[in-house]
Amino acid sequence: MKLKWSHIANPFYAPVDPVALNIPNYFKIIKNSMDLITVGNKLRKELYPTAKGFEDDMRLIFVNCFRFN
């Protein structure tokens, strides 16, 4: 989330907005959306009982990216 990496990570910060991006079929392909802001919020709220839950969500961001694209 550091500024120096924002040019790379920017697409992963916020939830995908299929309307703004004109991709109406996004949620037909991606059933469980995930983004870095959501992961950060879950970390702050201590919603990950184990490191595995955090890892799963981080992997989901990239799995969704590869699956959709």
NUPADO-587348 format. One record per residue (C-alpha): x, y, z; chain; residue in one letter. Coordinates in steps of 0.02 Angstrom, whole numbers, plus 32768, in hexadecimal, padded with zeros to 4 digits. Layout:
residues N
+------+------+------+------+------+
|    X |    Y |    Z | unit | code |
+------+------+------+------+------+
|    X |    Y |    Z |    A |    a |
...
+------+------+------+------+------+
This chain:
residues 69
+------+------+------+------+------+
|    X |    Y |    Z | unit | code |
+------+------+------+------+------+
| 8000 | 8000 | 8000 |    A |    m |
| 8099 | 8072 | 7FF9 |    A |    k |
| 8093 | 8102 | 7F7F |    A |    l |
| 812D | 80C6 | 7F22 |    A |    k |
| 80CD | 8027 | 7EEF |    A |    w |
| 8027 | 807A | 7EC5 |    A |    s |
| 8049 | 8076 | 7E09 |    A |    h |
| 804B | 7FB7 | 7E16 |    A |    i |
| 7FCD | 7F97 | 7EA1 |    A |    a |
| 7F4A | 801A | 7E76 |    A |    n |
| 7ED4 | 7FA1 | 7E1A |    A |    p |
| 7ED0 | 7F33 | 7EB6 |    A |    f |
| 7EAB | 7FB8 | 7F3A |    A |    y |
| 7DEE | 7FCB | 7F2D |    A |    a |
| 7D61 | 7F53 | 7F02 |    A |    p |
| 7D3F | 7F3E | 7E49 |    A |    v |
| 7CB4 | 7FB1 | 7E0C |    A |    d |
| 7C6B | 7F54 | 7D76 |    A |    p |
| 7BFC | 7FE8 | 7D46 |    A |    v |
| 7C88 | 8068 | 7D41 |    A |    a |
| 7CF9 | 7FEE | 7CE6 |    A |    l |
| 7C6E | 7FB7 | 7C6F |    A |    n |
| 7C84 | 7EFE | 7C95 |    A |    i |
| 7BD3 | 7EC4 | 7CBE |    A |    p |
| 7C04 | 7E0C | 7CBD |    A |    n |
| 7C86 | 7E20 | 7D48 |    A |    y |
| 7C1B | 7DD3 | 7DD1 |    A |    f |
| 7BE7 | 7D44 | 7D60 |    A |    k |
| 7C9E | 7D12 | 7D56 |    A |    i |
| 7CDB | 7D4A | 7E02 |    A |    i |
| 7C6F | 7D07 | 7E8F |    A |    k |
| 7CD8 | 7D46 | 7F21 |    A |    n |
| 7D28 | 7DEF | 7F03 |    A |    s |
| 7DBC | 7E29 | 7F6C |    A |    m |
| 7E2C | 7EC4 | 7F72 |    A |    d |
| 7EB7 | 7F0E | 7FDC |    A |    l |
| 7E49 | 7F8B | 8037 |    A |    i |
| 7DD5 | 7EFF | 806F |    A |    t |
| 7E6A | 7E97 | 80A8 |    A |    v |
| 7EAE | 7F2D | 8108 |    A |    g |
| 7E07 | 7F4D | 815C |    A |    n |
| 7DFA | 7E96 | 818F |    A |    k |
| 7EA9 | 7E9F | 81D8 |    A |    l |
| 7E81 | 7F3B | 823D |    A |    r |
| 7DE1 | 7EEC | 827F |    A |    k |
| 7E41 | 7E4B | 82A9 |    A |    e |
| 7DCC | 7DE2 | 823C |    A |    l |
| 7E55 | 7D68 | 820C |    A |    y |
| 7E62 | 7CE4 | 8294 |    A |    p |
| 7EF9 | 7C98 | 823D |    A |    t |
| 7F7C | 7CCD | 81BF |    A |    a |
| 7F2F | 7C50 | 8146 |    A |    k |
| 7E91 | 7CB9 | 8137 |    A |    g |
| 7EF9 | 7D51 | 810B |    A |    f |
| 7F5D | 7CEC | 808E |    A |    e |
| 7EBF | 7CA8 | 803D |    A |    d |
| 7E78 | 7D57 | 8024 |    A |    d |
| 7F1C | 7D97 | 7FDC |    A |    m |
| 7F24 | 7D05 | 7F63 |    A |    r |
| 7E6E | 7D21 | 7F35 |    A |    l |
| 7E97 | 7DD0 | 7EF6 |    A |    i |
| 7F10 | 7D88 | 7E77 |    A |    f |
| 7EAB | 7CED | 7E4C |    A |    v |
| 7E19 | 7D5F | 7E21 |    A |    n |
| 7E89 | 7DCB | 7DB7 |    A |    c |
| 7ECB | 7D38 | 7D54 |    A |    f |
| 7E1F | 7CE8 | 7D45 |    A |    r |
| 7DC9 | 7D83 | 7D03 |    A |    f |
| 7E54 | 7DC1 | 7C93 |    A |    n |
+------+------+------+------+------+
